[in-house]
Amino acid sequence: MSALTLLVTKIPHFVKYSIRCSSGFGGLLRDKSYVDGKWVGAKSGATFEVINPSNNKPIGSVPDFGVEDATAAIEVAHSAFQKWKSTTAKERSLILRSWFNKIMENQEDLAKLLTAEMGKPLAEARGEIVYGAGFVEWFSEEARRIYGDTIPSPASNKRLVTIKQPVGVAGMITPWNFPNAMITRKASAAIAAGCSVVIKPSEDTPYSALALCELGSQAGIPPGVLNIITSSREKTPSVGKLLCEHPLVSKISFTGSTAVGKILLKQSAASVKRVSMELGGNAAFIVFDSANVDAAVAGAMASKFRCSGQTCVCSNRILVQEGIHDRFTDTFKNAVAKLKVGDGFEDGVTQGPLINSSAVEKVESHVCDAVSKGAVVVTGGKRLGDKTNFFQPTILTGVKQDMVCAKEETFGPLAPIMKFKTEDEAVAIANSTSSGLAGYFFSGDTSQIWRIAERLQVGMVGINEGILSSVEAPFGGVKESGIGREGSKYGIDEYLQIKYLCFGGI
């Protein structure tokens, strides 16, 4: 079983559902935004095209919302919140559970739609749909576990209590690399808490978000509670600024680059909004001499080449101790040679396209910079064709810290290998970045495992494991990789505020 096949099979599978298959997208391809339970266009009539990255051909077009359109959506969400916040936890739980069921029943069509607009292989897309649905299921259950506290009072005539209440309208800006799961991870937590949401999905992948709205409507999510506004790359900055500054929006949740996250933080500061930021990473993947080489290679394959290297928790720097370096590199090279690059709908493909030409050019520039400074291309290193978005899975050796690929997040199928001598050296290299999202290491030394796990300056650590994302576990980083946590029992707290009640005269 290949590492990429293992990746798909390791995603948890729930009870079996009847899956409605079709040659298209099962009626889930929507070409309008979703506001107040209605499919609407931009008031100006403007639209923009959505491009299939595998062939650079348009799939269709969606409305190009501007500030006026987005303002109307915020007002709708605020109005809907006044009623939604008063629903019972059980009511919200049942609706979310119905949404989960609808997603699972339409898994195949959702996966096809995801592959068409984002490019990842269909098997991987199916895995994302299951993963994304898991958040809806999880938060349908967490809705009924929003607990307050009773606090021992210092005075006999007082009683002290805390309750939790929804923050209000949540504005969300989501990325293109997980166009289904990033919607569900955020929206289901907010809806479970009693919030209404306005989501601005990536302009590259709006169809997955709109399909989720269709299924949410079928599941009984009331009008105005779940709203999707689509905007072009040109209008996204102004719409994002509106979400951050509008007084009716109480919470901002963003997944994307650190640079954009800093802009949104500044814009949200004026109104002192609650924010969640899941930002960029620069994950180190460390292989110590005591590691099982085959296990480490399998972990590196899953961590590095999932989604063609386009995830924030992908291994960006592979650090291998000198005693095991050559054996690891040879085994890794053989594993990479088995990867198949192509259209995500083709049988056997494990590596789809990068999202656009700019992404390809970034990988090319990182490879060229490294080679010019002495790195060696072990395999790959080139774009496939002059104008395509496909790039060969690439391994570099002899990588040094002054190379761009060691300092910046590549977000592509480039695996730079750095040789190190000591444990302290590896930790120093791993922690030498301003990012702190995820880190990985493989070791057979129990004492070392505890030391490294505690010393890595990241929010999540994979220990002898290359895949760490889980619905049940908190996802988030430290340093410049973000604020807050998503998923897990902690995820719903991002959309709740604590209120203290003091009862006197008892």
VONUFI-958330 format. One line per 8 residues: number of its first residue (from 1); for each residue x, y, z of C-alpha. Coordinates in steps of 0.05 Angstrom, whole numbers, m for minus. Layout:
<pts>
NUM = X:Y:Z ~ ...
</pts>
This chain:
<pts>
1 = 0:0:0 ~ 29:68:m20 ~ 37:125:29 ~ m16:165:m8 ~ m65:107:m9 ~ m51:99:65 ~ m67:173:74 ~ m137:165:45
9 = m152:101:83 ~ m130:132:149 ~ m185:184:146 ~ m240:159:192 ~ m300:127:159 ~ m368:130:191 ~ m427:84:184 ~ m445:69:112
17 = m493:115:76 ~ m528:107:10 ~ m488:151:m38 ~ m524:183:m95 ~ m477:178:m155 ~ m484:216:m220 ~ m445:233:m281 ~ m445:306:m259
25 = m451:338:m191 ~ m520:314:m170 ~ m553:382:m177 ~ m503:413:m128 ~ m469:460:m177 ~ m497:528:m159 ~ m480:593:m196 ~ m508:643:m146
33 = m489:666:m77 ~ m532:643:m18 ~ m561:697:27 ~ m623:693:72 ~ m640:624:44 ~ m642:649:m27 ~ m596:642:m88 ~ m578:713:m108
41 = m532:749:m156 ~ m493:813:m145 ~ m535:876:m150 ~ m488:900:m206 ~ m498:835:m244 ~ m423:825:m244 ~ m395:754:m244 ~ m327:721:m248
49 = m303:655:m277 ~ m281:594:m237 ~ m224:557:m270 ~ m208:482:m269 ~ m133:482:m252 ~ m122:416:m288 ~ m138:445:m357 ~ m145:520:m345
57 = m215:518:m373 ~ m274:553:m340 ~ m324:510:m301 ~ m374:567:m297 ~ m384:634:m264 ~ m410:660:m198 ~ m432:729:m172 ~ m379:781:m158
65 = m403:811:m93 ~ m379:879:m73 ~ m386:919:m8 ~ m460:935:m18 ~ m478:862:m29 ~ m436:839:30 ~ m467:892:75 ~ m536:865:59
73 = m513:794:77 ~ m485:818:144 ~ m551:852:161 ~ m589:788:143 ~ m544:746:187 ~ m552:795:245 ~ m628:792:239 ~ m627:715:236
81 = m581:713:297 ~ m634:745:340 ~ m677:683:334 ~ m623:630:325 ~ m588:648:390 ~ m651:630:428 ~ m659:560:399 ~ m644:502:445
89 = m580:463:441 ~ m620:401:421 ~ m653:438:363 ~ m586:461:336 ~ m557:392:347 ~ m611:357:307 ~ m605:406:248 ~ m530:398:245
97 = m537:322:249 ~ m585:326:189 ~ m533:368:152 ~ m481:315:166 ~ m527:261:138 ~ m540:302:75 ~ m465:312:64 ~ m451:238:71
105 = m507:219:25 ~ m478:265:m28 ~ m405:248:m16 ~ m389:227:m87 ~ m419:288:m120 ~ m386:335:m71 ~ m319:301:m83 ~ m326:308:m159
113 = m343:381:m151 ~ m283:391:m106 ~ m235:357:m155 ~ m262:398:m213 ~ m250:466:m180 ~ m189:451:m137 ~ m154:394:m174 ~ m137:345:m119
121 = m144:271:m138 ~ m214:244:m132 ~ m195:193:m78 ~ m165:249:m37 ~ m227:292:m49 ~ m271:236:m23 ~ m229:234:39 ~ m237:309:49
129 = m313:303:45 ~ m313:250:100 ~ m264:292:141 ~ m306:355:131 ~ m370:320:149 ~ m338:296:213 ~ m335:367:239 ~ m410:375:227
137 = m423:311:265 ~ m375:330:321 ~ m404:399:332 ~ m475:372:328 ~ m455:334:391 ~ m415:391:423 ~ m476:437:417 ~ m506:398:476
145 = m442:404:517 ~ m437:479:526 ~ m431:482:601 ~ m426:539:651 ~ m400:536:722 ~ m422:547:793 ~ m368:581:834 ~ m361:575:910
153 = m379:643:937 ~ m337:679:990 ~ m402:707:1019 ~ m459:664:1048 ~ m513:709:1017 ~ m487:706:945 ~ m486:654:891 ~ m437:658:833
161 = m451:627:765 ~ m423:631:694 ~ m461:617:630 ~ m437:616:558 ~ m472:654:502 ~ m459:659:427 ~ m417:719:405 ~ m462:740:347
169 = m449:743:272 ~ m385:708:252 ~ m350:730:189 ~ m307:676:157 ~ m256:677:102 ~ m235:608:78 ~ m180:580:33 ~ m180:540:m32
177 = m138:480:m11 ~ m193:448:32 ~ m255:482:3 ~ m303:434:38 ~ m271:419:105 ~ m250:490:121 ~ m323:512:113 ~ m350:457:158
185 = m296:464:211 ~ m313:537:221 ~ m387:541:205 ~ m411:480:243 ~ m376:504:307 ~ m407:573:301 ~ m477:547:284 ~ m473:497:342
193 = m457:555:389 ~ m517:594:366 ~ m483:643:318 ~ m501:661:247 ~ m446:663:195 ~ m426:701:132 ~ m373:663:94 ~ m328:690:39
201 = m298:627:6 ~ m236:630:m37 ~ m250:659:m106 ~ m214:597:m134 ~ m262:546:m103 ~ m331:575:m88 ~ m372:516:m114 ~ m358:470:m55
209 = m382:523:m7 ~ m446:536:m47 ~ m460:461:m50 ~ m456:457:26 ~ m508:513:30 ~ m555:473:m15 ~ m548:413:32 ~ m554:458:93
217 = m620:485:66 ~ m645:414:56 ~ m624:397:127 ~ m665:454:156 ~ m614:508:172 ~ m659:570:176 ~ m652:627:126 ~ m599:677:145
225 = m561:631:192 ~ m514:605:138 ~ m495:655:83 ~ m442:649:28 ~ m418:710:m10 ~ m373:701:m71 ~ m324:755:m92 ~ m269:759:m144
233 = m196:768:m128 ~ m203:842:m143 ~ m261:853:m95 ~ m239:806:m40 ~ m196:858:m3 ~ m254:908:4 ~ m303:853:24 ~ m254:825:75
241 = m243:895:103 ~ m318:903:110 ~ m325:838:149 ~ m270:860:196 ~ m296:930:208 ~ m372:923:205 ~ m402:935:275 ~ m453:879:266
249 = m398:827:258 ~ m374:803:326 ~ m323:750:305 ~ m274:739:248 ~ m246:670:230 ~ m193:666:176 ~ m150:611:146 ~ m96:633:98
257 = m28:666:93 ~ 5:701:151 ~ 13:765:111 ~ m62:770:98 ~ m77:749:170 ~ m38:808:196 ~ m78:856:152 ~ m144:827:178
265 = m120:832:250 ~ m105:906:241 ~ m173:917:209 ~ m209:879:265 ~ m173:917:320 ~ m213:981:312 ~ m276:946:336 ~ m239:898:382
273 = m268:837:348 ~ m257:765:371 ~ m211:733:320 ~ m188:663:302 ~ m128:660:255 ~ m101:595:224 ~ m42:622:186 ~ 19:597:148
281 = 68:544:170 ~ 140:523:157 ~ 138:453:186 ~ 202:416:201 ~ 202:341:193 ~ 259:312:233 ~ 287:242:224 ~ 335:219:279
289 = 385:162:272 ~ 342:118:317 ~ 281:123:272 ~ 251:67:231 ~ 269:90:160 ~ 209:58:125 ~ 161:89:175 ~ 195:157:169
297 = 191:155:93 ~ 117:136:95 ~ 106:193:143 ~ 144:242:99 ~ 106:221:37 ~ 38:232:71 ~ 59:297:104 ~ 95:327:44
305 = 55:306:m17 ~ m17:307:8 ~ m55:357:m35 ~ 8:364:m79 ~ 43:398:m20 ~ m10:452:m15 ~ m28:448:59 ~ m7:493:117
313 = 18:432:156 ~ 59:402:100 ~ 131:386:116 ~ 169:445:88 ~ 238:426:114 ~ 261:354:121 ~ 318:348:171 ~ 355:281:171
321 = 410:262:219 ~ 475:246:184 ~ 478:173:205 ~ 413:157:169 ~ 413:211:116 ~ 434:171:55 ~ 390:111:70 ~ 330:156:82
329 = 342:196:19 ~ 348:134:m25 ~ 284:103:4 ~ 248:170:m2 ~ 269:177:m75 ~ 242:108:m91 ~ 176:125:m59 ~ 169:191:m95
337 = 182:156:m161 ~ 117:118:m152 ~ 75:182:m150 ~ 32:196:m211 ~ 19:268:m233 ~ m43:285:m273 ~ m116:306:m275 ~ m150:288:m210
345 = m204:249:m247 ~ m154:201:m279 ~ m146:132:m248 ~ m83:123:m206 ~ m66:197:m201 ~ m37:216:m133 ~ m14:287:m150 ~ m61:338:m180
353 = m44:407:m206 ~ m23:467:m165 ~ m80:517:m159 ~ m54:566:m211 ~ 7:589:m250 ~ 31:635:m194 ~ 36:575:m148 ~ 77:538:m200
361 = 123:597:m209 ~ 135:601:m134 ~ 158:528:m132 ~ 202:540:m192 ~ 234:600:m159 ~ 248:561:m95 ~ 281:505:m135 ~ 323:554:m176
369 = 346:592:m115 ~ 367:529:m78 ~ 404:500:m138 ~ 441:567:m149 ~ 466:562:m77 ~ 490:490:m82 ~ 430:445:m71 ~ 425:382:m115
377 = 361:359:m150 ~ 352:285:m133 ~ 288:277:m172 ~ 238:323:m206 ~ 250:397:m206 ~ 211:418:m267 ~ 143:441:m290 ~ 105:391:m334
385 = 93:430:m398 ~ 101:504:m411 ~ 33:529:m390 ~ 5:476:m344 ~ m4:479:m269 ~ 30:411:m258 ~ 98:407:m224 ~ 141:345:m214
393 = 147:319:m143 ~ 217:343:m125 ~ 271:324:m75 ~ 331:369:m61 ~ 392:351:m20 ~ 447:395:7 ~ 397:447:28 ~ 422:503:75
401 = 385:552:120 ~ 401:612:75 ~ 360:582:17 ~ 290:609:6 ~ 258:541:10 ~ 285:534:81 ~ 259:603:102 ~ 192:609:67
409 = 132:563:60 ~ 135:534:m11 ~ 63:507:m15 ~ 80:457:m69 ~ 111:388:m82 ~ 182:406:m62 ~ 218:366:m8 ~ 284:400:13
417 = 329:354:55 ~ 377:384:106 ~ 430:342:140 ~ 444:353:215 ~ 491:324:267 ~ 461:334:337 ~ 393:338:370 ~ 406:409:392
425 = 423:429:321 ~ 359:399:294 ~ 316:435:346 ~ 351:501:333 ~ 338:495:258 ~ 266:474:268 ~ 252:532:315 ~ 289:584:273
433 = 226:608:238 ~ 172:658:258 ~ 120:604:241 ~ 97:553:292 ~ 39:513:264 ~ 61:440:260 ~ 124:398:267 ~ 141:325:259
441 = 196:279:281 ~ 212:205:279 ~ 253:173:334 ~ 259:106:369 ~ 287:136:433 ~ 233:146:486 ~ 271:199:525 ~ 287:237:462
449 = 214:234:441 ~ 192:271:504 ~ 249:322:498 ~ 235:340:426 ~ 159:342:434 ~ 167:393:490 ~ 221:434:456 ~ 189:444:387
457 = 157:513:384 ~ 93:493:348 ~ 20:482:363 ~ 17:411:337 ~ 68:355:337 ~ 67:290:297 ~ 110:238:334 ~ 127:179:290
465 = 66:201:249 ~ 59:243:186 ~ m16:257:190 ~ m40:294:252 ~ m106:327:232 ~ m166:299:269 ~ m236:324:283 ~ m227:307:356
473 = m161:344:365 ~ m148:420:369 ~ m119:450:306 ~ m78:514:311 ~ m9:544:318 ~ 36:590:359 ~ 81:648:341 ~ 59:678:274
481 = 19:617:254 ~ m44:639:287 ~ m91:652:345 ~ m143:604:372 ~ m160:531:358 ~ m208:496:311 ~ m241:428:318 ~ m241:388:383
489 = m278:408:446 ~ m241:475:445 ~ m266:496:376 ~ m335:516:398 ~ m307:563:451 ~ m282:609:396 ~ m355:627:383 ~ m378:634:456
497 = m369:687:509 ~ m371:676:583 ~ m421:716:625 ~ m415:719:700 ~ m479:722:742 ~ m476:744:815 ~ m540:729:855 ~ m546:770:919
505 = m594:771:977 ~ m596:695:982
</pts>
